[in-house]
């Protein structure tokens, strides 16, 4: 049987390669999409945990696309009350805006509006080139990675919210968003005067952050409190919006692979009607005939899965080197891609295999 399967695959090399490519595309679609999203989230989680603040406070009713990308609706005046909580050393307001444009031209781009003096004191930011961010105006500072990756120079323009901002400084370390504008300017552009997305809290000592968080929770029950140390884990686990998106992508990829296999095996059955008749006349059982087609489709799917993983690794390497994009290959989704690719081969072959097995041998021999 194995020799027959190999001969059938070689008989139409173009169709076989096309089928393998269809399965491989499904695998690549899953792994690259998931890898880009997971990589972006994990990198953002690490940067948000590296702000120098221990707590992030927002309104419980605030809902955004992510745990940190929140609407600008928290009154900045809440900062004064939070300062009076025992153990709080500093409070800095941050307004965030998310755009459908990634730092490498793909995905999402987040811009932070900050009161730079307050933020710098707690976060330990250093301006390595240019000058600090003013209180207002169309000024922009970027971190060292953004500056290096985009080969930016002081005086370059970046368009944000339909307005051109001038890069006046480069800062380190990487923390939070890769670009910052004055808080007052962000509030003006978003039509949210005296509002922010969150208040970042620096504790007098890191050891008392749990106690400080409890005091804030007791005094302000309408506020949601997150420990910045937990952000990498929260981002790595993802959240409902992106998880639904990833599941849809995985489902579409599986559907593509299934349809490719189904079409390939159905065409193969039609073209090999006479061969099926000869096999049956020689005593081949229905089970044998069906098994030939099922094994052929599984062989195509297996080769497609291997090629898809290989292509993913190649594209991942090129994207990291060329675009500086982070692409994490999640073991769970690698398993999903493998199982999905093989399952699509099995399911896609069932109808053609049963159709081939049920053909009348006399009618099949009359087919040309």
N, C-alpha and C positions, 0 to 999 in steps of 0.2 A: 504493500500500500504506500509506503513512504517513497518508493521510487516513482510511483504513479503521481503522487502529489508534487514531487520535485519537477517531474516532466511537465505537468500542467502549469506550474508557475513559470517555467522557462518558455513555454510555448507562446505566450503573449507577454514578453518582457515589458513592453510599454505600459500595458494595463496593470501589470503587477507593480511596477514602480510607481505608477500614479496612485494606486491604492495604498501603497506603503507611505507615500508622501501625504495622503489625506489623513491617515492615522497619526503620522508624525506632527502634522500641523495642529491637530487636536491636542496632543501632548504639549507642544510648544506653547500654544495659546494658554493652557492652564498654568504651566510652570512660570512662564514669563510674566503673566499678569499678576499672579499671586506673589511672585518674587519681587516685583517692583513695588506693589502695595505694601507687603510686609517689610521690605527694606526701608521704604520711606517712613513707615510708622515707627520702626525700631530706632532709626536714626533720630527722628524727631523726639522720641521718648528720652533718649540719652541726652540730647541737647537741653530739653526742658528740665531734666534733673540736674543739669550743670549750671543752673542760674545763680546758685549761692543762696537762694531762698529755701526755707524748709516747708512752707505751706503755701497753697494756692487756694484763694477763697473766691467764690462766685455765688450768684443767686441760685437757689435750688430749682427755680422755675426756668432758668436759662437752658436752652437746648441748642446744640450746634452740631456741625458735621463730625466733630471729634470731641474728645474730653477736654481739649484746651482751646479749640477754635469756637469761641462762644460769641454771641451777639454783643454789641456794645450797649448794654442796658443797666449796668450796675452803677449807681451814683458814686462819684468819686468822693463825695463828702463822708461816705461810710468809713473812709480811711482814718478820720480823726477819732472815731469811737474805737476802732481797732487798735490804735496806738496806745489807748489807755489800758488795754488788757495786760495784766502782769506777765512779764516774760517776753513781750514783743519789743524788739529792738528797732525795727524799721518796717515801713509799709510803702510799696511802690505800685501805682496803678499802671495797667497795661491794657491797651485797646488793640484788638486783633482783626485783621481782614484777610480773608482767604480768596485767592484768585485762581481761575482755571489756567494756570500757566506754571509749570515746574521750573525749578532752578536750572535745569538743563534743557529747558524747552518743552518738557513733557510733564504731565500730571498737574500738581497743585503747587501754588506758591503762597506762603503766608508772610504777611508784613505786620510788624509790631509797632504800635504807636506808644512811645514811652516818655515819661518825664526822666530825661537822661541822667540828671544829677542824682535823683533818688535811686534809680535803677543801678547806676554804676557803683554807688557806694556799697550796696549789698552784694551785687553780682561780681565785683572785682574786675570790671571791664577795663581794658587798656587800649587807648588809641595808639596804634602803631604807625599810622600814617595819616596826615591831614589834621583835622580838628574835631572837637566833640560836637554833638548834636545840640543845636540851639533850642530854645523853648517853643519856637514856632517858625513857620516858613517852609519852603519847598526844598528842604535839605534831607539828605539820605546818608546813612552810614551802613556799611556792609561788613560781614565778617571776613576773616582771612581766606577761608576756603572759597567763598563766593568770588572774592576778588581774584584769586588765583585761577579758578575754573573758568571765569568769564573774561579774564585778562582785562579787567577794568582799570581805569585810571581816574585820578581825582578830576572832577569836572565833567565826567561822562554823565549822560542822561539815562534815566530809567523811568518808564511810564507806569504809573500806579494810579488806579482809579481815574483814568482819563486825564491825568495831569503829569507833566514832566518834572521829575525830581532830580536834583544834581547831587552826585556822590561827592561828599566833602571829607569823608574819613573812612578808615578801615580799622576794625577792632578785633581783639582776641580776648579770651578764648571763644570757641564756638559755644553759643548758649542761646536757647530759645530760637527765635526766627533768625534767618541769615541776613535780614535787612530791617532797619529801624528808621522811623520817621518821628517827628515831634508829636507828642500826644495831642496837643491842641490842634494840629493840622489834621490828624486822623479824625478827631471829633467833628471838625468842620466839614470834612469831605463826606462823612457818613451821616451828617445831620443829627449828631448826638452830643450836644454841648454838655460838659460836666459829667460825662458818662465814660465808663470803661468796661472791658470784658471781664476783668478779674483784678484782684488785689493780691500782690505777692508779699508774703510776710517773712521777715527775717527774725528768728528768735535770738534771745541773748546768748543762749548756748544750745547747740544741737541736741543735747541730752534731754532738754525739757520740751521738745516739740510736741510730744504726746500730751503733756499737761497743758500746754498753751492751746492746742487744738481743742481739748476738752473744755477749757474756759470759754473759748470763742463759741463752741457749740451750745454751751449752757446759756450764754448771754444773747446769742443771735441765732435762734433756731431756723431762721429763713435762709441761712447761708450754708452752702455746700463747701466742705473742706477736703482738700486732697493733699496728701504728703507728696512732695516732689520726688522723694526717693522711690515711690511706687509707680511713677509714670512709665519707666521703661517696660515694666511688666504689663501694665495696663495697655500700652500701645502694642506690645508684642502679641497680646491676646486678641487685639482688634476690637471692633465694636460693631453694633448691629448694622449700620449703614454699609460699611465696607464688607462685612461678612456676607450679607445678602448678595452684594455685587459679585463677590468671589464665587459664591455658590451658583449664581446664574451663569457666570463664565464657564465654570466646570461643567454645568449641564449642557451648555451650547457646544462645548468642545466634544463632549461625549456623543451628542446628537450628530455632529458633523462626521465623526468617525463611523458611527452606526450607518448613516446614509451612504457613505462611501463604500463600506463593506457590502451593504445590501445591494447596491447598484452593481458592484463588481461581480458578486457571486450570482446574481440573477442573470446578468449578461453571459457569464460563463456557462450557466446551465443551458441557456438558449443555444449558444454556439456549439455545445458538446452533446446535443441531443442524440446524435447518431452514436457517439462513443458510449453514452449511457446504455443505449439499446444493445450494443455489442457486449458490454459488461454483463448485462442482465441475461443475455442469451448464453453466456458462458457460465451462468450459475451464480452471479453476484447477487447477494441479498439486498433488500431495501436498506437494512442497517449499514451494510458495507458502503453502498452508494452515498448515503447521507453522511457517513463518517468521513468520506473523502472530501466532501465540500466543507464540512465543519473544520477539519484539520487544516485545509488550505487557508481558510479565513483566519484561523488562529495563528498560523505561520506568518501570514501577512501582517496581522495585528502585532505579533511579537516583534517582528523586524521593525515595524513602524514605531513601536514604543521605544526600542533601543535607539533608532535614528532620531526620534524626537528628543530624547534625553541628551543625546550627543549634540544636536543642534542647539538645544537650550544652553548647554555649557559653553559652546562656541560663542553664541550671541551674548551670553552673560559676560564673558571675558572681554568681548569687543565693547560692550556698553560701559563696563567699568573703566576700561582704559581710555576710550574715546570721549565718553560723556561724564565720567566721574559719578555715574549713577550707582546706587547701592541696590543689589539684587540678591535677596536671600532665598535660597531654595529650601522650602519648608518640607521636612521629611514626610509629614502627613499628606501634603498635596502631591508629593512624588509618588507615594503609594496610591493615592486616588487616581493619578494619571495613568499609572501602570494597570491598576485593576480596571479602570474605566476603558482603557484602550483594548484590553483583552476581552472585557465583557461586551464591548460593542462588536468585536469580531464574532463572538459566539452568537449574540442575539441577531446580528445582521445576516448570519449564515443560515439561520433556522428555516426560514420560509423557502429560500432557494434549495436548501438541502432536502426538505420534505417534498418539494415539487419535483426535484430530480428523482427521488426514490419512488415516487408514485407514478412515474411515466410507464406507459404500456410498452413493452419491448418491441412488439411488432411495428407499432406506429413510430417508435424512435428509430428503428432501422430504415424506415421509408424516408426519413428526413435527410435532406442534402444541405 
